[in-house]
């Protein structure tokens, strides 16, 4: 089949894009990459087939994927060509992550591999290592991975390439981000939504994304939807996504090279046209960016048939087209034939190095895809100009005297940060249409929301250059931010707590990336990925059961402790302090859970800083009877609503059982509860025991699923005395206090827990218990009649234990007991 | 703006679709529904405004969403019309789940509400209750939810409506599934992918899906992408998805009714044409099904402006357009004006019942949307004709003598089940392109893979009517299966274990649905949603780190214990027994984790059944020195690879420390480890203690994250003696045994754990420890040299402790100790 290259609607042009020498060189480069790809799959010795292939030359286990490699090699070869011609910084997102042999081959050819891994030299010995290490014990993974030069995307879990590409292109006006999308990946939801990234790409300040949809026709075992749908439907679909498609299709390599070169040239010209127009003449309507549709056979140039069954061009070439090569001499001959069909002697010199012709298209220095500093984002990272927190901190005349919405307070800091980075353009806030709902709307005094479509008079805050990105897709928010931070910039993802589970798997993959990257000396630390989870489980008054899920923390805490951090600030000032910390951090995934509804202010900024530095501490002003002796009971809390209920319980106990020595402990950093061996923030036992005692009853009100506290604390001495209240899957609820009552985390229940657990309280315990039970029934009846919480609940305020003349006594400083972190 | 209705490419027709009386009736029904929707948001008394509106009539908290209601009311009204005309069973998936007031209003109007909730009568008193209960304590949620008649989809978390619609339509050839997709939801990934559901819908055996994309222009705070993109792009996009669009657009109600009636008529005619053609003349190419694009203002007919600011037609009408109504008399007048603009006196008679004109379009009996038996799927559920397991069970002459791939064995059962339901068509297997990769390919002896696109000679197993559904989208697999089981049919979702996290949030929402539905007496039990998680964490030799994640079990076990079940069968026969059980179950989410690689057969079918019935039990044949006394150590295991390693450790201990009394316990049902109060399967303490002892060291090899075992067992007496090995986030690995070594779950490490924990073993402990450490280093060096596991590992087999003449002695029956479940 001859290749076609249809340059959009204008119809194919006919003048050749390539001179004969250039075509020969591109073809040689591509053959070399294909040879090296196949070699990695099969060989552990004799890399240039200088001697007849023997069983000992073959890997004992054949673990890799051939199907996608020839297409990726074609793309890489032609990216080399246009990078050399346009001298434009470029990264490529390799969606088909199984195509590591291709990307590694190209990196080795261009020399970037040997620069990062000097033992894998660009000669026969290095080729031998390149082959042997691939997907072998102690070697490199078979996916494009952090170990792969030039990569910022692992394709193991499919669906995120195009979102990553957009994230990388944002605020990098000179950058070209090519993105190879496999036609398998194209079936996923996140990828399907990602096409609309072009509605958010600012041609003035952002770089260009060039999607290359690779139709190789098959997944593991099936044809793909996009390869098999009628061509006119695919064309409509891509135009419906707002793209202007260019088609390259063929099976004859030289024809395809010609067509691909023409399509690449056209794409580059169109991109330049769009950007020049925007940058010279100002922004017009949203541009129609090019997309290349590349249709080549799966496993192209591999064995056409095996035992008479078609392999090339079918799903059978997805992984290892020829199996049993070590054992079967006939298969071994087929492999040798296949490998020699690339004519390695023309491609590599006697030392095993690539010949000049092979390298003719390869760009130099940082323009090489494997050497792009954009793909090692930490090289570009600048410290954020974080404003002084004093500007935003709320005054706290005494604990529990005032209320503020923590996220509203934080919005001031974020707005200032946006303003301070207005020129640098290296900080963004993403969220699924919830920035204002999450009470972060003060951001709009500093910026607008990115939007490249038409703007109507009734719209607010839409801006072609806005720093807030809103789209109703958690997948896109996450994918964009991952691409953004992996290229060295900073950001926050603000999300409804329940719906962040939508990106559970993406978060896990990002954590795995960071974990692996941190072990590579050449990878520089990148800004952390920061979640602000709000509209949380305890305040879903009108949204109900479907909006209640505090389990993201559980998911995250299953992952690498070197990477994950979890914070539950109890009020506005602690939220400020926590966010100041996480925005300075590197290489972490920080999860910050905070409410948007007004909640009591407990700590001044200074106290909040000290408390956050420790991560957990005794609030001695909230306890009673702490006179150096061990308390009778510890009331512990983590999260804003649990903290309120624990303090209300402490107040009730002070009133009902004044002789009881009660200690209140608040936890901000959940990982402090872990053993030191399990997390770098984990407390040593002596510190834990100093906070929680070794043997007193501990009643712990926790923001999420209660067993998480047991899971982090099960090795502690006091564990057998630990009683945790938290969220249970109880169904809908419709007033704020009813939510805590239904989950048995209300002040009355907590007091009942205490009287049930502290020995020696009978007979008074029964009376207290009864009063608490009465209060709970009163609440139940009241809300059904009035639709609102009891006034004594709604209007409850913390009272200092012994108010003095200034109204400030009874307030003691946040205690440092147990602190050492 | 006059309404347009463009009937696809043919251009708009002009003859009116509606006579004047019919138009009046439709308009009256729609006004009634809008009145009732607004009433639910605001009123707790005086539902027909028979007296002037007073503060006491207004709800104290206004919790609901108005914006989407008028559009949903329009759709419901016109669905009523075509259902009456075509008498075709219909369900509607209400994507904008916040639109519960609309769906509840319609259900009350048609009478289905009062039939299910007799206290909410179709008169003024019932209207009063309808209003008062909405989003109020003890009332009904503000989302379309299980409580909502006719619903099988909760829109709290957006993105799944269209996948649910396709799932409901499968194998229901007479059913019409209308599906309202909000333009906010349309931005999500799962929804974007769901449009391709038409590539899998068989016009012969499946019903029709009629998507209605509702462009009301705004999300919470932003314009929507699909409402703001140029119309010709949207048209291309929908045609690219394979649909034939019909447009309805307007702001004048009567014009819109006319246009909507015409579009609905056209859609129904086209659907009938497609289905008749397929059923009479045979299948041609994939049909282009209609889609309706309905463009009406957000908050249509609500307050146009409030304080001079536009509200109708903007995002400001998303929730409560008029706030402060209770406090502010002027606002209250505006509300009264708004409500009276619907002319309730024309709509409801003196008793408060809807007048005849209002009900003229409403269908009768089970044709009413709120009374459809399809939306209460348990009414249609039939027992599966499960074949006898003996047909598929593998013979087990003795434990560990043979190996089988558990999933391959299971495939036989699934294939037979497909064959046995070939006529009934109520069982499907879904998966993301992995059915064969997961070694379930025997299914293809009984059926093919659903595929409505072209089929090429090289393709295999594609079939217009196949019972296996493969698409590279876990979201679609999950969404389809949810729709399928909620309409009463059966299915299995086979998935790579790591990537099932992609649907974490969908699974959680389905569990919440089941939990809520189970409490509603009128909802009948539906078949369980069954996960077969395979290609699991311990065998990702070539896929590496990105494919390692056993955390779905943790996620699931956070959810309602009434609904969730988790099974880890250790071999082929136990997998058969577990699957036989889960396929018979109702209203659960069953998670079954099983390997696809050959693993040792431990139990005969009979033993497997007994073991699965208990869920956990002592394998006395694997232990040593059990002579009635308590063991010195308990070796426990859950999962196929952990079971192998524990048994290998037991064999090593028998050899190295023959005097040690070792008990081996295997756990199939993880929820048995929970306390009885926390899960219906939970063991009472005496049973747990009989298995694990109260005070002996327990070394537990677990399939997933080790702390899960602590989380389920922390209340047990033996907990302080419990030492768990499991998966850690360690990065890539490339041989099967290296995986367990790197995670410290290998036999040698387990033996070291035992010698470290059993008191009194010194001085021999040190020597054993050293031998184990030596074996581990030998392994490390060997795989680096040979690329494969040590022969002593690869060829290891279980040896009975004292082989007798038949080779069968030494084998004892699976012990019943501790069993009672």
Interface residues (C-beta under 8 A of the other chain):
Chain A: X44 X59 X60 X61 X63 X64 X97 X135 X136 X137 X138 X139 X141 X142 X143 X145 X154 X156 X157 X158 X159 X184 X185 X187 X188 X189 X190 X191 X192 X193 X194 X195 X196 X199 X219 X220 X221 X222 X223 X224 X225 X228 X229 X233 X234 X235 X236 X237 X238 X239 X240 X241 X242 X310 X313 X314 X433 X434 X435 X436 X437 X449 X451 X453 X454 X456 X458 X459 X462 X470 X471 X472 X473 X475 X476 X498 X499 X501 X502 X504 X505 X508 X509 X511 X512 X515 X516 X519 X541 X542 X543 X544 X545 X546 X547 X549 X551 X554 X555 X558 X559 X560 X705 X707 X710 X711 X714 X719 X729 X731 X732 X733 X734 X735 X738 X783 X784 X786 X787 X788
Chain B: X44 X59 X60 X61 X63 X64 X97 X135 X136 X137 X138 X139 X141 X142 X143 X145 X154 X156 X157 X158 X159 X184 X185 X187 X188 X189 X190 X191 X192 X193 X194 X195 X196 X199 X219 X220 X221 X222 X223 X224 X225 X228 X229 X233 X234 X235 X236 X237 X238 X239 X240 X241 X242 X310 X313 X314 X433 X434 X435 X436 X437 X449 X451 X453 X454 X456 X458 X459 X462 X470 X471 X472 X473 X474 X475 X476 X498 X499 X501 X502 X504 X505 X508 X509 X511 X512 X515 X516 X519 X541 X542 X543 X544 X545 X546 X547 X549 X551 X554 X555 X558 X559 X560 X705 X707 X710 X711 X714 X719 X729 X731 X732 X733 X734 X735 X738 X783 X784 X786 X787 X788
